[in-house]
Amino acid sequence: MTKTSKIYIAGHRGLVGSAIVKNLESKGYTNLVYRTHKELDLLDSNTVAEFFKQEKPEYVILAAAKVGGIVANNTYRADFIYENLQIQNNVIHQSYLNKVTKLLFLGSTCIYPKNAPQPMREDSLLTSELEYTNEPYAIAKIAGIKMCESYNIQYGTNFISVMPTNLYGPNDNFDLETSHVLPALLRKMHEAKLNNTSQVEIWGSGKPRREFLYSEDMADACVFILESRNFKDTYDEKSKEIRNTHINIGTGVDISIKELALTIKKIVDYKGELYFNDTKPDGTMVKLTDPSKLHSLGWKHTTELEEGISTMYEWYLQNS
């Protein structure tokens, strides 16, 4: 990959895509291609085919997806499976037809079974049932992994799948109906501080543990893989079966929701009380990735949680 290689970033405005664009630009890449949803509807196979035919990107980063928190996933189940499958099918297939040199497909660690051994390794994929609330989204992402593997095996393409853990950072979604836990807590406490609200309610007991990765670290891992690693690096070449070739991107460190809330409270400087409503569901109690495969490939995160949240809060203050 050279600094003038044509790189198409699908989903460049989101948390993931915007961080990857920023990382590529900081490293001197000058031929980046992206389109807004208005300019290019990734659900439309004919439009996507025409885009690839005209632009002929050499590298593709597939960060476009329909994403949301537990409520959105459980409420809009049909939308989540249909739209994600459609986006993946269109972009991955056109990447093959147009001889893209390398594609990076981004999923999520929700692909792993509800009761996967902790920390979750890549080989726990498809070993038992998924978490019900986000099953449609997870199945779509698993299909994306298998599509990349299958095209690589049948056609000799170089399509790599990466599965980031819970992400946070600039350009995050702060909508309280559809956002994930960290940006939702940050916004709630910031608004409670502004309004002098004496208490902030947090759903659940606060006991579940979650892992969080700063989006700019995730972007750095993605660019590292794009620049220096290939599909053949993701599995044991001596194995008779090629599977579980995806790569976890995470920290390997978790924190309880209560500890997270207290950390955000300190950063926001909210003086009120936190009320953990344990009549609301907790979800999975522990969800932690094993990033040792990524470490063995030569990359490790550098941004610790408190530093990352502080930087994110500064961004939120400037952009809200």
ZANU-527636 format. One record per residue (C-alpha): x, y, z; residue in one letter. Coordinates in steps of 0.001 Angstrom, whole numbers, padded with zeros to 6 digits, always signed. Each point is the difference from the previous one (the first is absolute). Example, Ala and Ser with C-alpha at 12.3 -4.5 7.8 and 13.67 -1.06 7.14 Angstrom:
+012300-004500+007800a
+001370+003440-000660s
END
This chain:
+000000+000000+000000m
+001458+003369-001032t
-000952+003501+001171k
-001802+000541-003326t
-001925-003315+000015s
-003724+000594-000555k
-001754-000961+003247i
-003796-000054+000280y
-001351+000427+003536i
-003661-001032+000235a
-001610+001657+003012g
+002499+002868+000270h
-002261+002195+002147r
-000579-002460+002852g
+002011-000610+003139l
+002078-002720-001664v
+000355+001405-003506g
+000852+003553+001058s
+002751-001277+002302a
+001461-002097-002837i
-000078+002975-002421v
+001791+002137+002606k
+002647-002701+000529n
+000619-000470-003736l
+000303+003757-000562e
+002426+000318+002918s
+002180-002680-001602k
+000104+001879-003300g
-002531-001905-002139y
-001286+002414-002628t
-002411-001957-002198n
-002932-000713+002299l
-003446-000545-001506v
-003289+000207+001864y
-003642+000778-000620r
-002866+001114+002213t
-003126-002157+000173h
-001737+002534-002264k
+002762-000324-002596e
+000227-003795+000164l
-002684-002300+001434d
+001867-003161+000978l
-003312-001885+000170l
-000414+000409-003772d
+002023-002655-001826s
-000137+001761-003378n
+001216+003295+001440t
+002844-001733+001860v
+000999-001903-003151a
+000140+003245-001982e
+002069+001716+002710f
+002611-002791+000013f
+000101-000101-003783k
+000708+003735-000177q
+002321+000455+002995e
+001936-003310-000062k
+001319+000275+003585p
+003120-002033+000791e
-000834-000368+003696y
-003377-000065+001746v
-000845+000552+003665i
-003552-001118+000732l
-000959+001962+003111a
-003547+000806-001138a
-002674-001769+002031a
-003329+000476+001736k
+000955+000119+003670v
-001678+000796+003322g
-000375-000900+003646g
-001978-002828+001601i
-003408+001726-000410v
+000529+000804-003685a
+001358-003480-000753n
-002956-001700+001642n
-002639+002368-001437t
+001139+000245-003641y
+001048-003613-000477r
-001019-000236-003668a
+001751+003263-000879d
+003215-001103+001694f
+000294-003340-001783i
-001206+001186-003413y
+002009+003213-000263e
+003250-001475+001282n
-000210-003065-002242l
-000825+002169-002998q
+002895+002421+000579i
+002481-002860+000479q
-001193-002002-002985n
+000225+003000-002309n
+003390+001320+001104v
+001790-003348+000437i
-001283-001429-003294h
+000898+003130-001961q
+003439+000019+001611s
+000515-003492-001416y
-001376+000864-003447l
+002166+003119-000234n
+003181-001732+001193k
+000490+002013+003199v
+003492-000735+001390t
-001123-000207+003635k
-003260+000500+001896l
-000431+000547+003725l
-003432-000991+001354f
-000971+001353+003419l
-002385-001867+002259g
-000504-000121+003739s
+000741-002335+002914t
-003764-000555+000392c
+000579-002802-002551i
+001049-002236+002893y
-002373-002327+001857p
-001867+001339+003016k
+001814-002454+002287n
+003396-000004-001745a
+002939-000702+002332p
+001593+003229+001213q
+002112+001587-001337p
-001491-000754-003422m
+002369-001534-002530r
-000579-000083-003741e
-000580-003765+000096d
-003097+000363+002206s
-001969+001178-003058l
-003083-002171-000752l
+000535-002257+003014t
-003384+000793+001650s
-003003+002347-000174e
+000236+003752-000341l
-001346+002722+002293e
-003660+000302-001054y
-000276+003803-000016t
+002648+000545-002696n
-000244-003347-001816e
-001027+001474-003411p
+002955+002428-000021y
+002417-002691+001178a
-001163-002470-002665i
+000531+002640-002689a
+003550+000623+001215k
+000742-003733+000203i
-001227-000279-003599a
+002466+002758-000925g
+002891-001909+001567i
-000994-003171-001827k
-000444+001902-003254m
+003540+001382+000237c
+001407-003446+000880e
-001922-001677-002796s
+001044+002485-002683y
+003617-000316+001163n
-000126-003793-000177i
-001857-000219-003326q
+001333+003032-001844y
+003347+000756+001679g
-001076+003449+001179t
+001643+001742+002962n
-002991+000953+002172f
+000640+000308+003756i
-002620+000238+002770s
+000610+001858+003262v
-002303-000006+003017m
+000417+003060+002244p
-001255-000057+003574t
-002211+002820+001378n
+001266+003234-001537l
-000248+003608+001119y
+001492+003275-001169g
-000526+003083-002212p
-003046-000196-002319n
-001694-002494+002321d
-003782-000329+000099n
-001380+001899+003003f
-003693-000616-000755d
-001430-001415+003238l
-002356-002368-001854e
+002571-001588-002292t
+003430+000611+001564s
+002223-002424+001882h
+000584+000187+003732v
+003112+002210+000186l
-001154+002967-002146p
-003488-000271+001536a
+001414+000285+003533l
+002233+002898-001020l
-002893+001946-001505r
-002336-000780+002930k
+002506+001238+002566m
+000964+003071-002019h
-003660+001020-000329e
-000662-000758+003672a
+002936+002267+000883k
-001335+002835-002185l
-003525-000369+001430n
+001137-000468+003619n
-001808-003352+000103t
+000675-001715+003309s
-000091-003591-001292q
+000773-001950-003171v
-001725-003343-000535e
+002044-002821-001506i
-001705-003173-001159w
+001099-003221+001698g
+002006-000821+003084s
+003290+001438-001257g
+001658-003402+000451k
+000404-001122-003645p
+003518+000422-001312r
+000828+001400-003429r
+003089+000718-002065e
+000446+003347-001780f
+002422+000985-002754l
+000694+003569-001116y
-001080+000402-003630s
+003314+001510-001096e
+001857-003035+001359d
-002400-002224-001932m
+000713+002021-003152a
+003734-000385+000509d
-000405-003785+000305a
-002057-000078-003225c
+002557+002013-001975v
+002817-002139+001418f
-001747-003159-001263i
-000786+001608-003353l
+003615+001070-000474e
+001880-003038+001212s
-002114-003136+000460r
-001805-002331-002416n
-002690-002679+000163f
+002655-002752+000144k
+001228+001524+003302d
-003386-000589+001681t
+000021-003804+000217y
+002301-002992+000326d
+000939-001043-003537e
+000471-003591+001206k
-003667-000243+000998s
-002290-002091-002223k
-002876+002446+000541e
+000200+003765-000397i
-002281+001621+002564r
+000033+002605+002786n
+002282+002194-002097t
-001469+003202+001455h
+002065+002084+002430i
-001215+001419+003319n
+000922+003647+000560i
-000135+000780+003701g
+001919+000826+003154t
-000480-003234+001926g
-000954+002153+003031v
-003527+000495+001360d
-001777+002228+002522i
-003339-000238+001802s
-002806+002319-001144i
+000047+001518+003496k
+003745+000717-000254e
-000564+001439-003471l
-002789+002258+001267a
+002167+001257+002869l
+002867+000702-002408t
-002307+002007-002299i
-001491+001807+003027k
+003498+001135+000982k
+000958+001112-003545i
-003275+001896-000544v
+000235+001384+003565d
-003591-000924+000765y
-000731+000512+003712k
-003305-001877+000285g
-000761-003594+000913e
-000076-003092-002206l
-003029-002285+000347y
+000416-003535-001326f
-003484-001286-000836n
+000409-003742+000461d
-003572-000696-001147t
+001329+000593-003527k
+001898-002763-001867p
+003768-000362+000378d
+000642-001980-003158g
+003072-002212-000184t
+002011+000305+003208m
+003474-000231-001569v
+001024+000766-003564k
+003746+000179-000590l
+002048-000721-003108t
+003277-001850-000226d
+002202+002195-002248p
+003001-002363+000043s
-000354-000788-003733k
+000282+003721-000792l
+002936+000323+002405h
+001757-002883-001778s
-000480+001864-003299l
+001837+002971+001506g
-002514+002566+001315w
-001148+001056+003503k
-002200+002874+001211h
+001574+003135+001520t
-002934+002105+001318t
-001230-000850+003491e
-003661+000490+000879l
+000091+003165+002151e
+002188+001820-002531e
-002270-001047-002859g
-003220+001079+001751i
+001549+003386+000895s
+000922+000605-003654t
-003459-001127-001116m
-001670+002363+002487y
+002035+002934-001343e
-001181-000896-003495w
-003617-000257+001211y
+000168+003443+001631l
+001259+001543-003241q
-002497-001798-002272n
-003246-000361+001966s
END
